[in-house]
Amino acid sequence: MRLRILFGTLVLIAGLAAYGLAVAGLAAHVLPSGPVAALLFYAVAGLAWIWPAAWLVRWMQRARPFRPPPQG
């Protein structure tokens, strides 16, 4: 259904925004000062969102394709 795709898109956008804010806040409190630690932290955090997003996209793709009603 098209509502599933709309809902999934909105959840994906809001979730990625919240995830980005959470990672930045966590980095400000936990991350030691140093470029190597920052690089490793942001590399792991940058890849960690892929699995939930991929699950959500697969869920969205299970929606039936839109077929307009027959004319006439």
LUMVEX-460907 format. One record per atom (N, C-alpha, C): residue number from 1; residue in one letter; x, y, z. Coordinates in pm, 1 decimal, m for minus. Example, Ala and Ser with C-alpha at 12.3 -4.5 7.8 and 13.67 -1.06 7.14 Angstrom:
<rs>
<r 1; 'a'; <1319.0; m569.0; 780.0>>
<r 1; 'a'; <1230.0; m450.0; 780.0>>
<r 1; 'a'; <1320.0; m330.0; 780.0>>
<r 2; 's'; <1285.0; m225.0; 708.0>>
<r 2; 's'; <1367.0; m106.0; 714.0>>
<r 2; 's'; <1290.0; 3.0; 787.0>>
</rs>
This chain:
<rs>
<r 1; 'm'; <83.2; m117.7; 0.0>>
<r 1; 'm'; <0.0; 0.0; 0.0>>
<r 1; 'm'; <87.7; 124.1; 0.0>>
<r 2; 'r'; <34.1; 228.6; m56.5>>
<r 2; 'r'; <109.8; 352.5; m62.2>>
<r 2; 'r'; <125.8; 414.6; 75.3>>
<r 3; 'l'; <33.1; 389.2; 166.3>>
<r 3; 'l'; <46.4; 443.6; 301.4>>
<r 3; 'l'; <164.9; 381.6; 373.9>>
<r 4; 'r'; <193.4; 256.9; 346.0>>
<r 4; 'r'; <308.3; 190.6; 407.9>>
<r 4; 'r'; <437.3; 259.4; 363.1>>
<r 5; 'i'; <446.3; 293.6; 236.7>>
<r 5; 'i'; <564.9; 360.2; 184.2>>
<r 5; 'i'; <576.1; 501.2; 241.9>>
<r 6; 'l'; <465.5; 572.3; 250.2>>
<r 6; 'l'; <466.8; 706.2; 309.4>>
<r 6; 'l'; <507.8; 700.0; 456.0>>
<r 7; 'f'; <448.3; 610.1; 531.1>>
<r 7; 'f'; <481.1; 596.0; 672.5>>
<r 7; 'f'; <627.5; 556.3; 690.0>>
<r 8; 'g'; <674.8; 462.6; 610.6>>
<r 8; 'g'; <814.1; 420.0; 619.3>>
<r 8; 'g'; <910.7; 532.0; 586.6>>
<r 9; 't'; <879.0; 612.6; 487.8>>
<r 9; 't'; <964.7; 724.8; 452.0>>
<r 9; 't'; <972.0; 826.5; 564.3>>
<r 10; 'l'; <857.5; 857.8; 623.8>>
<r 10; 'l'; <856.3; 952.9; 735.0>>
<r 10; 'l'; <932.2; 899.2; 855.4>>
<r 11; 'v'; <915.4; 771.8; 885.2>>
<r 11; 'v'; <988.1; 711.1; 996.9>>
<r 11; 'v'; <1138.0; 709.4; 968.4>>
<r 12; 'l'; <1175.3; 680.4; 845.1>>
<r 12; 'l'; <1316.6; 677.2; 808.4>>
<r 12; 'l'; <1381.0; 815.0; 824.7>>
<r 13; 'i'; <1314.8; 917.7; 777.5>>
<r 13; 'i'; <1369.5; 1053.2; 788.0>>
<r 13; 'i'; <1379.3; 1096.3; 934.2>>
<r 14; 'a'; <1272.9; 1076.2; 1009.9>>
<r 14; 'a'; <1274.5; 1114.9; 1150.9>>
<r 14; 'a'; <1373.7; 1031.2; 1230.4>>
<r 15; 'g'; <1380.6; 903.3; 1200.2>>
<r 15; 'g'; <1473.3; 815.8; 1271.6>>
<r 15; 'g'; <1618.4; 850.6; 1244.8>>
<r 16; 'l'; <1651.8; 881.4; 1121.1>>
<r 16; 'l'; <1789.5; 918.9; 1090.1>>
<r 16; 'l'; <1826.9; 1052.4; 1153.9>>
<r 17; 'a'; <1733.3; 1144.7; 1158.6>>
<r 17; 'a'; <1760.6; 1272.3; 1225.8>>
<r 17; 'a'; <1782.8; 1250.7; 1375.4>>
<r 18; 'a'; <1697.8; 1171.5; 1438.0>>
<r 18; 'a'; <1712.8; 1143.0; 1581.0>>
<r 18; 'a'; <1842.2; 1065.6; 1607.0>>
<r 19; 'y'; <1875.7; 972.8; 1519.7>>
<r 19; 'y'; <1998.9; 895.5; 1535.1>>
<r 19; 'y'; <2121.0; 986.4; 1524.5>>
<r 20; 'g'; <2119.6; 1076.1; 1429.5>>
<r 20; 'g'; <2231.5; 1169.4; 1414.2>>
<r 20; 'g'; <2250.0; 1257.6; 1536.5>>
<r 21; 'l'; <2139.0; 1307.7; 1591.0>>
<r 21; 'l'; <2147.1; 1389.2; 1712.3>>
<r 21; 'l'; <2195.3; 1307.2; 1831.1>>
<r 22; 'a'; <2150.0; 1183.4; 1841.3>>
<r 22; 'a'; <2192.1; 1097.2; 1951.7>>
<r 22; 'a'; <2341.0; 1064.2; 1941.5>>
<r 23; 'v'; <2389.5; 1037.2; 1822.4>>
<r 23; 'v'; <2531.7; 1006.8; 1804.1>>
<r 23; 'v'; <2616.8; 1129.3; 1836.8>>
<r 24; 'a'; <2573.3; 1245.9; 1792.0>>
<r 24; 'a'; <2649.4; 1366.8; 1821.6>>
<r 24; 'a'; <2650.5; 1395.9; 1971.9>>
<r 25; 'g'; <2537.4; 1376.7; 2037.4>>
<r 25; 'g'; <2532.1; 1396.8; 2182.0>>
<r 25; 'g'; <2616.6; 1295.6; 2256.9>>
<r 26; 'l'; <2612.3; 1171.9; 2214.3>>
<r 26; 'l'; <2694.0; 1067.9; 2276.7>>
<r 26; 'l'; <2842.5; 1096.3; 2256.3>>
<r 27; 'a'; <2877.2; 1141.6; 2138.8>>
<r 27; 'a'; <3017.6; 1172.5; 2110.7>>
<r 27; 'a'; <3066.5; 1287.2; 2198.1>>
<r 28; 'a'; <2983.0; 1384.1; 2223.3>>
<r 28; 'a'; <3023.5; 1497.7; 2305.9>>
<r 28; 'a'; <3049.0; 1456.4; 2450.3>>
<r 29; 'h'; <2980.2; 1354.2; 2497.8>>
<r 29; 'h'; <2994.5; 1312.1; 2637.3>>
<r 29; 'h'; <3094.8; 1198.9; 2656.8>>
<r 30; 'v'; <3108.2; 1110.1; 2561.0>>
<r 30; 'v'; <3185.2; 987.9; 2580.6>>
<r 30; 'v'; <3319.5; 990.3; 2508.1>>
<r 31; 'l'; <3325.0; 1053.2; 2394.8>>
<r 31; 'l'; <3441.3; 1043.4; 2307.7>>
<r 31; 'l'; <3561.8; 1116.3; 2366.6>>
<r 32; 'p'; <3674.6; 1045.6; 2380.1>>
<r 32; 'p'; <3796.5; 1115.2; 2425.2>>
<r 32; 'p'; <3849.7; 1203.8; 2313.1>>
<r 33; 's'; <3926.7; 1304.1; 2352.2>>
<r 33; 's'; <3980.7; 1393.6; 2249.3>>
<r 33; 's'; <4095.4; 1323.4; 2177.1>>
<r 34; 'g'; <4080.4; 1313.7; 2049.7>>
<r 34; 'g'; <4181.7; 1249.2; 1966.9>>
<r 34; 'g'; <4122.9; 1216.1; 1832.7>>
<r 35; 'p'; <4197.3; 1239.6; 1727.2>>
<r 35; 'p'; <4141.3; 1217.2; 1593.4>>
<r 35; 'p'; <4118.0; 1070.0; 1560.9>>
<r 36; 'v'; <4198.9; 981.0; 1613.1>>
<r 36; 'v'; <4181.5; 839.0; 1582.0>>
<r 36; 'v'; <4055.1; 784.9; 1647.3>>
<r 37; 'a'; <4033.7; 822.5; 1772.9>>
<r 37; 'a'; <3912.4; 778.5; 1842.8>>
<r 37; 'a'; <3788.0; 834.1; 1774.8>>
<r 38; 'a'; <3793.4; 959.7; 1733.3>>
<r 38; 'a'; <3679.8; 1019.6; 1663.8>>
<r 38; 'a'; <3653.5; 950.0; 1530.9>>
<r 39; 'l'; <3759.6; 919.3; 1458.9>>
<r 39; 'l'; <3744.2; 850.9; 1330.3>>
<r 39; 'l'; <3679.1; 714.3; 1348.0>>
<r 40; 'l'; <3726.8; 638.6; 1444.5>>
<r 40; 'l'; <3669.1; 506.4; 1468.4>>
<r 40; 'l'; <3524.5; 515.4; 1516.6>>
<r 41; 'f'; <3498.0; 608.0; 1607.7>>
<r 41; 'f'; <3362.3; 623.2; 1660.2>>
<r 41; 'f'; <3263.4; 658.5; 1549.9>>
<r 42; 'y'; <3298.3; 759.3; 1470.7>>
<r 42; 'y'; <3205.1; 802.6; 1365.7>>
<r 42; 'y'; <3196.4; 701.3; 1251.2>>
<r 43; 'a'; <3301.5; 623.8; 1228.4>>
<r 43; 'a'; <3293.0; 519.0; 1126.6>>
<r 43; 'a'; <3194.5; 410.7; 1169.4>>
<r 44; 'v'; <3204.3; 368.9; 1294.8>>
<r 44; 'v'; <3111.2; 267.2; 1345.5>>
<r 44; 'v'; <2969.3; 323.2; 1352.8>>
<r 45; 'a'; <2955.8; 444.6; 1404.7>>
<r 45; 'a'; <2822.6; 505.7; 1416.6>>
<r 45; 'a'; <2762.1; 532.8; 1278.7>>
<r 46; 'g'; <2846.1; 565.1; 1182.5>>
<r 46; 'g'; <2796.8; 591.2; 1047.5>>
<r 46; 'g'; <2748.5; 466.8; 976.4>>
<r 47; 'l'; <2801.0; 352.1; 1014.1>>
<r 47; 'l'; <2757.0; 226.7; 953.0>>
<r 47; 'l'; <2644.2; 158.7; 1030.2>>
<r 48; 'a'; <2629.4; 191.4; 1157.7>>
<r 48; 'a'; <2533.6; 121.1; 1242.8>>
<r 48; 'a'; <2387.6; 147.5; 1203.5>>
<r 49; 'w'; <2357.6; 258.5; 1139.3>>
<r 49; 'w'; <2219.4; 289.0; 1103.8>>
<r 49; 'w'; <2172.8; 210.1; 981.3>>
<r 50; 'i'; <2265.6; 145.5; 910.9>>
<r 50; 'i'; <2230.4; 77.9; 786.3>>
<r 50; 'i'; <2135.2; m39.3; 810.5>>
<r 51; 'w'; <2158.7; m117.9; 916.3>>
<r 51; 'w'; <2074.6; m236.2; 938.2>>
<r 51; 'w'; <1929.1; m200.6; 969.4>>
<r 52; 'p'; <1900.2; m108.8; 1060.4>>
<r 52; 'p'; <1759.1; m73.4; 1080.8>>
<r 52; 'p'; <1695.8; m8.1; 957.9>>
<r 53; 'a'; <1772.1; 74.1; 886.9>>
<r 53; 'a'; <1718.0; 137.8; 766.8>>
<r 53; 'a'; <1689.9; 34.8; 658.3>>
<r 54; 'a'; <1777.0; m62.9; 643.3>>
<r 54; 'a'; <1755.4; m167.5; 542.9>>
<r 54; 'a'; <1631.5; m250.3; 576.7>>
<r 55; 'w'; <1611.9; m279.4; 705.1>>
<r 55; 'w'; <1492.0; m352.6; 745.8>>
<r 55; 'w'; <1366.8; m271.9; 711.9>>
<r 56; 'l'; <1371.1; m142.3; 739.0>>
<r 56; 'l'; <1255.2; m57.0; 711.6>>
<r 56; 'l'; <1227.3; m48.5; 561.9>>
<r 57; 'v'; <1329.9; m37.6; 481.1>>
<r 57; 'v'; <1310.9; m31.4; 335.6>>
<r 57; 'v'; <1254.7; m163.0; 283.5>>
<r 58; 'r'; <1302.6; m276.2; 336.0>>
<r 58; 'r'; <1246.0; m405.6; 294.3>>
<r 58; 'r'; <1099.0; m415.0; 333.0>>
<r 59; 'w'; <1065.4; m365.5; 450.2>>
<r 59; 'w'; <925.6; m365.0; 494.3>>
<r 59; 'w'; <841.7; m277.8; 401.5>>
<r 60; 'm'; <895.5; m164.7; 359.9>>
<r 60; 'm'; <822.6; m75.7; 269.8>>
<r 60; 'm'; <803.6; m140.1; 132.5>>
<r 61; 'q'; <898.1; m218.1; 86.0>>
<r 61; 'q'; <889.5; m278.9; m47.0>>
<r 61; 'q'; <787.1; m391.3; m53.8>>
<r 62; 'r'; <745.9; m442.0; 59.6>>
<r 62; 'r'; <644.3; m548.3; 57.8>>
<r 62; 'r'; <506.3; m495.6; 24.5>>
<r 63; 'a'; <492.4; m366.6; 12.9>>
<r 63; 'a'; <362.9; m307.4; m20.4>>
<r 63; 'a'; <324.1; m344.9; m163.5>>
<r 64; 'r'; <196.8; m363.2; m183.4>>
<r 64; 'r'; <148.6; m391.8; m318.0>>
<r 64; 'r'; <168.6; m269.5; m406.4>>
<r 65; 'p'; <207.1; m287.3; m530.7>>
<r 65; 'p'; <222.5; m171.0; m619.5>>
<r 65; 'p'; <87.0; m107.5; m647.8>>
<r 66; 'f'; <87.9; 22.5; m670.4>>
<r 66; 'f'; <m36.1; 94.7; m698.2>>
<r 66; 'f'; <m82.3; 61.5; m839.4>>
<r 67; 'r'; <m206.9; 20.0; m848.3>>
<r 67; 'r'; <m270.5; m4.9; m978.5>>
<r 67; 'r'; <m399.3; 76.6; m982.2>>
<r 68; 'p'; <m404.8; 170.1; m1074.8>>
<r 68; 'p'; <m527.2; 251.9; m1081.9>>
<r 68; 'p'; <m647.8; 166.4; m1119.8>>
<r 69; 'p'; <m766.4; 205.2; m1075.5>>
<r 69; 'p'; <m885.3; 127.5; m1109.7>>
<r 69; 'p'; <m912.0; 133.2; m1259.7>>
<r 70; 'p'; <m972.6; 28.6; m1312.8>>
<r 70; 'p'; <m1000.1; 28.3; m1457.8>>
<r 70; 'p'; <m1099.7; 139.0; m1495.9>>
<r 71; 'q'; <m1077.3; 195.0; m1609.7>>
<r 71; 'q'; <m1164.6; 302.6; m1660.5>>
<r 71; 'q'; <m1279.5; 239.8; m1739.1>>
<r 72; 'g'; <m1395.3; 298.8; m1719.7>>
<r 72; 'g'; <m1507.0; 255.9; m1803.8>>
<r 72; 'g'; <m1608.3; 175.8; m1739.7>>
</rs>
